[in-house]
Amino acid sequence: MSDEFTSHGAALDEDGLAAALDLAKVSAAQRWAVLAVETSGNGSFPGFCC
C-alpha cells in the first residue's frame, strides 16, 4: 500500500460544506476548532484556517 496521497476531488462549495457538517453532526465552529488544533493554524491552502 502506498503512503502517497493523490486526490482528484474539488473543494467543497457552500452546499457541500453544509452537507458534510450535517453528515458529521458537527457545527462549523467545531470544524474550525479541529482544523486549528490539528493543523497548527495552517490548512492545506494559504489563508485556509483562522
CHARMM internal coordinates of N, CA and C (Angstrom, degrees):
IC EDIT
DIST 1 N 1 CA 1.4527
DIST 1 CA 1 C 1.5372
ANGL 1 N 1 CA 1 C 108.36
DIST 1 C 2 N 1.2908
ANGL 1 CA 1 C 2 N 115.37
DIHE 1 N 1 CA 1 C 2 N 133.39
DIST 2 N 2 CA 1.4561
ANGL 1 C 2 N 2 CA 121.42
DIHE 1 CA 1 C 2 N 2 CA -179.87
DIST 2 CA 2 C 1.5218
ANGL 2 N 2 CA 2 C 111.04
DIHE 1 C 2 N 2 CA 2 C -83.35
DIST 2 C 3 N 1.3298
ANGL 2 CA 2 C 3 N 115.98
DIHE 2 N 2 CA 2 C 3 N 142.55
DIST 3 N 3 CA 1.4633
ANGL 2 C 3 N 3 CA 121.07
DIHE 2 CA 2 C 3 N 3 CA 175.36
DIST 3 CA 3 C 1.5236
ANGL 3 N 3 CA 3 C 111.15
DIHE 2 C 3 N 3 CA 3 C -88.31
DIST 3 C 4 N 1.3185
ANGL 3 CA 3 C 4 N 116.60
DIHE 3 N 3 CA 3 C 4 N -5.30
DIST 4 N 4 CA 1.4531
ANGL 3 C 4 N 4 CA 120.73
DIHE 3 CA 3 C 4 N 4 CA -177.89
DIST 4 CA 4 C 1.5283
ANGL 4 N 4 CA 4 C 110.30
DIHE 3 C 4 N 4 CA 4 C -73.58
DIST 4 C 5 N 1.3235
ANGL 4 CA 4 C 5 N 116.02
DIHE 4 N 4 CA 4 C 5 N 131.58
DIST 5 N 5 CA 1.4560
ANGL 4 C 5 N 5 CA 121.16
DIHE 4 CA 4 C 5 N 5 CA 179.16
DIST 5 CA 5 C 1.5104
ANGL 5 N 5 CA 5 C 109.17
DIHE 4 C 5 N 5 CA 5 C -97.00
DIST 5 C 6 N 1.2995
ANGL 5 CA 5 C 6 N 116.06
DIHE 5 N 5 CA 5 C 6 N 128.69
DIST 6 N 6 CA 1.4578
ANGL 5 C 6 N 6 CA 121.80
DIHE 5 CA 5 C 6 N 6 CA 176.42
DIST 6 CA 6 C 1.5110
ANGL 6 N 6 CA 6 C 108.39
DIHE 5 C 6 N 6 CA 6 C -129.29
DIST 6 C 7 N 1.3147
ANGL 6 CA 6 C 7 N 115.67
DIHE 6 N 6 CA 6 C 7 N 132.22
DIST 7 N 7 CA 1.4541
ANGL 6 C 7 N 7 CA 119.34
DIHE 6 CA 6 C 7 N 7 CA -179.30
DIST 7 CA 7 C 1.5184
ANGL 7 N 7 CA 7 C 110.30
DIHE 6 C 7 N 7 CA 7 C -130.02
DIST 7 C 8 N 1.3035
ANGL 7 CA 7 C 8 N 114.50
DIHE 7 N 7 CA 7 C 8 N 142.47
DIST 8 N 8 CA 1.4587
ANGL 7 C 8 N 8 CA 120.77
DIHE 7 CA 7 C 8 N 8 CA 174.23
DIST 8 CA 8 C 1.5267
ANGL 8 N 8 CA 8 C 108.85
DIHE 7 C 8 N 8 CA 8 C -121.04
DIST 8 C 9 N 1.3158
ANGL 8 CA 8 C 9 N 115.83
DIHE 8 N 8 CA 8 C 9 N 14.76
DIST 9 N 9 CA 1.4525
ANGL 8 C 9 N 9 CA 120.70
DIHE 8 CA 8 C 9 N 9 CA -177.77
DIST 9 CA 9 C 1.5148
ANGL 9 N 9 CA 9 C 111.77
DIHE 8 C 9 N 9 CA 9 C -81.26
DIST 9 C 10 N 1.2969
ANGL 9 CA 9 C 10 N 114.38
DIHE 9 N 9 CA 9 C 10 N 173.46
DIST 10 N 10 CA 1.4570
ANGL 9 C 10 N 10 CA 121.62
DIHE 9 CA 9 C 10 N 10 CA 178.47
DIST 10 CA 10 C 1.5172
ANGL 10 N 10 CA 10 C 108.73
DIHE 9 C 10 N 10 CA 10 C -118.30
DIST 10 C 11 N 1.3090
ANGL 10 CA 10 C 11 N 116.23
DIHE 10 N 10 CA 10 C 11 N 158.67
DIST 11 N 11 CA 1.4607
ANGL 10 C 11 N 11 CA 120.87
DIHE 10 CA 10 C 11 N 11 CA 176.70
DIST 11 CA 11 C 1.5271
ANGL 11 N 11 CA 11 C 109.59
DIHE 10 C 11 N 11 CA 11 C -61.87
DIST 11 C 12 N 1.3223
ANGL 11 CA 11 C 12 N 115.78
DIHE 11 N 11 CA 11 C 12 N 148.15
DIST 12 N 12 CA 1.4580
ANGL 11 C 12 N 12 CA 119.66
DIHE 11 CA 11 C 12 N 12 CA 177.75
DIST 12 CA 12 C 1.5212
ANGL 12 N 12 CA 12 C 110.83
DIHE 11 C 12 N 12 CA 12 C -69.88
DIST 12 C 13 N 1.3110
ANGL 12 CA 12 C 13 N 115.97
DIHE 12 N 12 CA 12 C 13 N 139.39
DIST 13 N 13 CA 1.4570
ANGL 12 C 13 N 13 CA 119.01
DIHE 12 CA 12 C 13 N 13 CA 170.82
DIST 13 CA 13 C 1.5335
ANGL 13 N 13 CA 13 C 106.93
DIHE 12 C 13 N 13 CA 13 C -88.41
DIST 13 C 14 N 1.3145
ANGL 13 CA 13 C 14 N 117.47
DIHE 13 N 13 CA 13 C 14 N -178.70
DIST 14 N 14 CA 1.4616
ANGL 13 C 14 N 14 CA 121.50
DIHE 13 CA 13 C 14 N 14 CA -176.05
DIST 14 CA 14 C 1.5300
ANGL 14 N 14 CA 14 C 112.31
DIHE 13 C 14 N 14 CA 14 C -58.91
DIST 14 C 15 N 1.3226
ANGL 14 CA 14 C 15 N 117.19
DIHE 14 N 14 CA 14 C 15 N -42.09
DIST 15 N 15 CA 1.4690
ANGL 14 C 15 N 15 CA 120.69
DIHE 14 CA 14 C 15 N 15 CA 178.95
DIST 15 CA 15 C 1.5189
ANGL 15 N 15 CA 15 C 111.42
DIHE 14 C 15 N 15 CA 15 C -67.49
DIST 15 C 16 N 1.3318
ANGL 15 CA 15 C 16 N 116.68
DIHE 15 N 15 CA 15 C 16 N -41.02
DIST 16 N 16 CA 1.4564
ANGL 15 C 16 N 16 CA 120.85
DIHE 15 CA 15 C 16 N 16 CA 178.93
DIST 16 CA 16 C 1.5185
ANGL 16 N 16 CA 16 C 111.88
DIHE 15 C 16 N 16 CA 16 C -64.29
DIST 16 C 17 N 1.3197
ANGL 16 CA 16 C 17 N 115.89
DIHE 16 N 16 CA 16 C 17 N -39.75
DIST 17 N 17 CA 1.4582
ANGL 16 C 17 N 17 CA 120.45
DIHE 16 CA 16 C 17 N 17 CA 177.80
DIST 17 CA 17 C 1.5214
ANGL 17 N 17 CA 17 C 110.54
DIHE 16 C 17 N 17 CA 17 C -64.24
DIST 17 C 18 N 1.3171
ANGL 17 CA 17 C 18 N 117.10
DIHE 17 N 17 CA 17 C 18 N -44.70
DIST 18 N 18 CA 1.4686
ANGL 17 C 18 N 18 CA 120.99
DIHE 17 CA 17 C 18 N 18 CA 178.60
DIST 18 CA 18 C 1.5262
ANGL 18 N 18 CA 18 C 110.35
DIHE 17 C 18 N 18 CA 18 C -60.50
DIST 18 C 19 N 1.3165
ANGL 18 CA 18 C 19 N 117.21
DIHE 18 N 18 CA 18 C 19 N -41.11
DIST 19 N 19 CA 1.4650
ANGL 18 C 19 N 19 CA 120.98
DIHE 18 CA 18 C 19 N 19 CA 178.87
DIST 19 CA 19 C 1.5264
ANGL 19 N 19 CA 19 C 110.76
DIHE 18 C 19 N 19 CA 19 C -65.55
DIST 19 C 20 N 1.3227
ANGL 19 CA 19 C 20 N 117.36
DIHE 19 N 19 CA 19 C 20 N -40.88
DIST 20 N 20 CA 1.4619
ANGL 19 C 20 N 20 CA 120.98
DIHE 19 CA 19 C 20 N 20 CA 179.36
DIST 20 CA 20 C 1.5226
ANGL 20 N 20 CA 20 C 111.20
DIHE 19 C 20 N 20 CA 20 C -65.37
DIST 20 C 21 N 1.3256
ANGL 20 CA 20 C 21 N 117.12
DIHE 20 N 20 CA 20 C 21 N -40.89
DIST 21 N 21 CA 1.4660
ANGL 20 C 21 N 21 CA 120.65
DIHE 20 CA 20 C 21 N 21 CA 177.76
DIST 21 CA 21 C 1.5177
ANGL 21 N 21 CA 21 C 110.69
DIHE 20 C 21 N 21 CA 21 C -64.58
DIST 21 C 22 N 1.3248
ANGL 21 CA 21 C 22 N 117.27
DIHE 21 N 21 CA 21 C 22 N -41.30
DIST 22 N 22 CA 1.4664
ANGL 21 C 22 N 22 CA 121.44
DIHE 21 CA 21 C 22 N 22 CA 177.23
DIST 22 CA 22 C 1.5282
ANGL 22 N 22 CA 22 C 110.59
DIHE 21 C 22 N 22 CA 22 C -62.92
DIST 22 C 23 N 1.3222
ANGL 22 CA 22 C 23 N 116.64
DIHE 22 N 22 CA 22 C 23 N -44.66
DIST 23 N 23 CA 1.4579
ANGL 22 C 23 N 23 CA 121.42
DIHE 22 CA 22 C 23 N 23 CA -178.93
DIST 23 CA 23 C 1.5322
ANGL 23 N 23 CA 23 C 110.94
DIHE 22 C 23 N 23 CA 23 C -62.21
DIST 23 C 24 N 1.3241
ANGL 23 CA 23 C 24 N 116.39
DIHE 23 N 23 CA 23 C 24 N -42.11
DIST 24 N 24 CA 1.4700
ANGL 23 C 24 N 24 CA 121.16
DIHE 23 CA 23 C 24 N 24 CA -179.19
DIST 24 CA 24 C 1.5295
ANGL 24 N 24 CA 24 C 112.10
DIHE 23 C 24 N 24 CA 24 C -81.31
DIST 24 C 25 N 1.3214
ANGL 24 CA 24 C 25 N 116.54
DIHE 24 N 24 CA 24 C 25 N -9.83
DIST 25 N 25 CA 1.4675
ANGL 24 C 25 N 25 CA 122.68
DIHE 24 CA 24 C 25 N 25 CA -178.86
DIST 25 CA 25 C 1.5319
ANGL 25 N 25 CA 25 C 111.69
DIHE 24 C 25 N 25 CA 25 C 57.53
DIST 25 C 26 N 1.3295
ANGL 25 CA 25 C 26 N 114.69
DIHE 25 N 25 CA 25 C 26 N 46.25
DIST 26 N 26 CA 1.4688
ANGL 25 C 26 N 26 CA 121.59
DIHE 25 CA 25 C 26 N 26 CA 176.32
DIST 26 CA 26 C 1.5201
ANGL 26 N 26 CA 26 C 108.84
DIHE 25 C 26 N 26 CA 26 C -130.37
DIST 26 C 27 N 1.3067
ANGL 26 CA 26 C 27 N 115.09
DIHE 26 N 26 CA 26 C 27 N 159.59
DIST 27 N 27 CA 1.4590
ANGL 26 C 27 N 27 CA 120.58
DIHE 26 CA 26 C 27 N 27 CA 177.03
DIST 27 CA 27 C 1.5299
ANGL 27 N 27 CA 27 C 109.12
DIHE 26 C 27 N 27 CA 27 C -91.26
DIST 27 C 28 N 1.3160
ANGL 27 CA 27 C 28 N 115.78
DIHE 27 N 27 CA 27 C 28 N 166.26
DIST 28 N 28 CA 1.4668
ANGL 27 C 28 N 28 CA 119.81
DIHE 27 CA 27 C 28 N 28 CA 176.62
DIST 28 CA 28 C 1.5238
ANGL 28 N 28 CA 28 C 110.13
DIHE 27 C 28 N 28 CA 28 C -61.38
DIST 28 C 29 N 1.3334
ANGL 28 CA 28 C 29 N 117.66
DIHE 28 N 28 CA 28 C 29 N -38.06
DIST 29 N 29 CA 1.4702
ANGL 28 C 29 N 29 CA 121.13
DIHE 28 CA 28 C 29 N 29 CA 179.11
DIST 29 CA 29 C 1.5303
ANGL 29 N 29 CA 29 C 111.07
DIHE 28 C 29 N 29 CA 29 C -63.06
DIST 29 C 30 N 1.3153
ANGL 29 CA 29 C 30 N 117.23
DIHE 29 N 29 CA 29 C 30 N -40.18
DIST 30 N 30 CA 1.4649
ANGL 29 C 30 N 30 CA 120.69
DIHE 29 CA 29 C 30 N 30 CA 177.85
DIST 30 CA 30 C 1.5237
ANGL 30 N 30 CA 30 C 110.62
DIHE 29 C 30 N 30 CA 30 C -65.33
DIST 30 C 31 N 1.3174
ANGL 30 CA 30 C 31 N 116.30
DIHE 30 N 30 CA 30 C 31 N -41.02
DIST 31 N 31 CA 1.4573
ANGL 30 C 31 N 31 CA 119.98
DIHE 30 CA 30 C 31 N 31 CA 178.36
DIST 31 CA 31 C 1.5177
ANGL 31 N 31 CA 31 C 110.84
DIHE 30 C 31 N 31 CA 31 C -62.05
DIST 31 C 32 N 1.3286
ANGL 31 CA 31 C 32 N 117.11
DIHE 31 N 31 CA 31 C 32 N -44.95
DIST 32 N 32 CA 1.4653
ANGL 31 C 32 N 32 CA 120.37
DIHE 31 CA 31 C 32 N 32 CA 179.26
DIST 32 CA 32 C 1.5206
ANGL 32 N 32 CA 32 C 111.42
DIHE 31 C 32 N 32 CA 32 C -64.15
DIST 32 C 33 N 1.3345
ANGL 32 CA 32 C 33 N 117.57
DIHE 32 N 32 CA 32 C 33 N -35.96
DIST 33 N 33 CA 1.4676
ANGL 32 C 33 N 33 CA 120.46
DIHE 32 CA 32 C 33 N 33 CA 178.42
DIST 33 CA 33 C 1.5278
ANGL 33 N 33 CA 33 C 110.35
DIHE 32 C 33 N 33 CA 33 C -62.67
DIST 33 C 34 N 1.3184
ANGL 33 CA 33 C 34 N 117.25
DIHE 33 N 33 CA 33 C 34 N -44.56
DIST 34 N 34 CA 1.4655
ANGL 33 C 34 N 34 CA 120.54
DIHE 33 CA 33 C 34 N 34 CA 178.54
DIST 34 CA 34 C 1.5231
ANGL 34 N 34 CA 34 C 110.30
DIHE 33 C 34 N 34 CA 34 C -64.01
DIST 34 C 35 N 1.3132
ANGL 34 CA 34 C 35 N 117.63
DIHE 34 N 34 CA 34 C 35 N -45.88
DIST 35 N 35 CA 1.4701
ANGL 34 C 35 N 35 CA 120.21
DIHE 34 CA 34 C 35 N 35 CA 179.03
DIST 35 CA 35 C 1.5259
ANGL 35 N 35 CA 35 C 111.54
DIHE 34 C 35 N 35 CA 35 C -59.82
DIST 35 C 36 N 1.3274
ANGL 35 CA 35 C 36 N 116.89
DIHE 35 N 35 CA 35 C 36 N -42.08
DIST 36 N 36 CA 1.4676
ANGL 35 C 36 N 36 CA 120.36
DIHE 35 CA 35 C 36 N 36 CA -178.85
DIST 36 CA 36 C 1.5237
ANGL 36 N 36 CA 36 C 111.11
DIHE 35 C 36 N 36 CA 36 C -63.08
DIST 36 C 37 N 1.3306
ANGL 36 CA 36 C 37 N 116.96
DIHE 36 N 36 CA 36 C 37 N -40.59
DIST 37 N 37 CA 1.4634
ANGL 36 C 37 N 37 CA 120.83
DIHE 36 CA 36 C 37 N 37 CA -178.78
DIST 37 CA 37 C 1.5232
ANGL 37 N 37 CA 37 C 111.26
DIHE 36 C 37 N 37 CA 37 C -76.06
DIST 37 C 38 N 1.3222
ANGL 37 CA 37 C 38 N 117.15
DIHE 37 N 37 CA 37 C 38 N -48.25
DIST 38 N 38 CA 1.4570
ANGL 37 C 38 N 38 CA 120.95
DIHE 37 CA 37 C 38 N 38 CA -173.57
DIST 38 CA 38 C 1.5197
ANGL 38 N 38 CA 38 C 113.84
DIHE 37 C 38 N 38 CA 38 C -74.43
DIST 38 C 39 N 1.3166
ANGL 38 CA 38 C 39 N 118.27
DIHE 38 N 38 CA 38 C 39 N -20.52
DIST 39 N 39 CA 1.4637
ANGL 38 C 39 N 39 CA 120.56
DIHE 38 CA 38 C 39 N 39 CA -179.28
DIST 39 CA 39 C 1.5226
ANGL 39 N 39 CA 39 C 112.10
DIHE 38 C 39 N 39 CA 39 C -113.08
DIST 39 C 40 N 1.3217
ANGL 39 CA 39 C 40 N 117.57
DIHE 39 N 39 CA 39 C 40 N 9.07
DIST 40 N 40 CA 1.4678
ANGL 39 C 40 N 40 CA 122.02
DIHE 39 CA 39 C 40 N 40 CA -176.87
DIST 40 CA 40 C 1.5231
ANGL 40 N 40 CA 40 C 111.28
DIHE 39 C 40 N 40 CA 40 C 52.53
DIST 40 C 41 N 1.3246
ANGL 40 CA 40 C 41 N 115.72
DIHE 40 N 40 CA 40 C 41 N 34.06
DIST 41 N 41 CA 1.4572
ANGL 40 C 41 N 41 CA 120.79
DIHE 40 CA 40 C 41 N 41 CA 178.28
DIST 41 CA 41 C 1.5001
ANGL 41 N 41 CA 41 C 114.58
DIHE 40 C 41 N 41 CA 41 C 84.60
DIST 41 C 42 N 1.3405
ANGL 41 CA 41 C 42 N 117.81
DIHE 41 N 41 CA 41 C 42 N 2.96
DIST 42 N 42 CA 1.4590
ANGL 41 C 42 N 42 CA 121.60
DIHE 41 CA 41 C 42 N 42 CA -179.54
DIST 42 CA 42 C 1.5139
ANGL 42 N 42 CA 42 C 109.37
DIHE 41 C 42 N 42 CA 42 C -121.52
DIST 42 C 43 N 1.3229
ANGL 42 CA 42 C 43 N 116.46
DIHE 42 N 42 CA 42 C 43 N 114.23
DIST 43 N 43 CA 1.4512
ANGL 42 C 43 N 43 CA 120.48
DIHE 42 CA 42 C 43 N 43 CA 177.25
DIST 43 CA 43 C 1.5087
ANGL 43 N 43 CA 43 C 111.08
DIHE 42 C 43 N 43 CA 43 C -85.48
DIST 43 C 44 N 1.3028
ANGL 43 CA 43 C 44 N 116.23
DIHE 43 N 43 CA 43 C 44 N -160.27
DIST 44 N 44 CA 1.4607
ANGL 43 C 44 N 44 CA 121.06
DIHE 43 CA 43 C 44 N 44 CA -178.51
DIST 44 CA 44 C 1.5270
ANGL 44 N 44 CA 44 C 112.66
DIHE 43 C 44 N 44 CA 44 C -73.69
DIST 44 C 45 N 1.3033
ANGL 44 CA 44 C 45 N 116.77
DIHE 44 N 44 CA 44 C 45 N -22.70
DIST 45 N 45 CA 1.4494
ANGL 44 C 45 N 45 CA 121.08
DIHE 44 CA 44 C 45 N 45 CA -176.91
DIST 45 CA 45 C 1.5205
ANGL 45 N 45 CA 45 C 109.96
DIHE 44 C 45 N 45 CA 45 C -125.34
DIST 45 C 46 N 1.3351
ANGL 45 CA 45 C 46 N 118.42
DIHE 45 N 45 CA 45 C 46 N 148.14
DIST 46 N 46 CA 1.4693
ANGL 45 C 46 N 46 CA 120.39
DIHE 45 CA 45 C 46 N 46 CA 177.03
DIST 46 CA 46 C 1.5338
ANGL 46 N 46 CA 46 C 110.42
DIHE 45 C 46 N 46 CA 46 C -53.97
DIST 46 C 47 N 1.3163
ANGL 46 CA 46 C 47 N 117.03
DIHE 46 N 46 CA 46 C 47 N 132.96
DIST 47 N 47 CA 1.4388
ANGL 46 C 47 N 47 CA 121.28
DIHE 46 CA 46 C 47 N 47 CA 178.26
DIST 47 CA 47 C 1.5231
ANGL 47 N 47 CA 47 C 114.07
DIHE 46 C 47 N 47 CA 47 C 75.70
DIST 47 C 48 N 1.3248
ANGL 47 CA 47 C 48 N 117.68
DIHE 47 N 47 CA 47 C 48 N 11.23
DIST 48 N 48 CA 1.4601
ANGL 47 C 48 N 48 CA 121.95
DIHE 47 CA 47 C 48 N 48 CA -175.37
DIST 48 CA 48 C 1.5293
ANGL 48 N 48 CA 48 C 112.11
DIHE 47 C 48 N 48 CA 48 C -69.91
DIST 48 C 49 N 1.2807
ANGL 48 CA 48 C 49 N 116.77
DIHE 48 N 48 CA 48 C 49 N -37.43
DIST 49 N 49 CA 1.4677
ANGL 48 C 49 N 49 CA 119.79
DIHE 48 CA 48 C 49 N 49 CA -172.81
DIST 49 CA 49 C 1.5270
ANGL 49 N 49 CA 49 C 111.21
DIHE 48 C 49 N 49 CA 49 C -117.06
DIST 49 C 50 N 1.2739
ANGL 49 CA 49 C 50 N 115.24
DIHE 49 N 49 CA 49 C 50 N 142.01
DIST 50 N 50 CA 1.4668
ANGL 49 C 50 N 50 CA 126.41
DIHE 49 CA 49 C 50 N 50 CA 169.33
DIST 50 CA 50 C 1.4889
ANGL 50 N 50 CA 50 C 111.78
DIHE 49 C 50 N 50 CA 50 C 60.30
END
COOR INIT
IC SEED 1 N 1 CA 1 C
IC BUILD
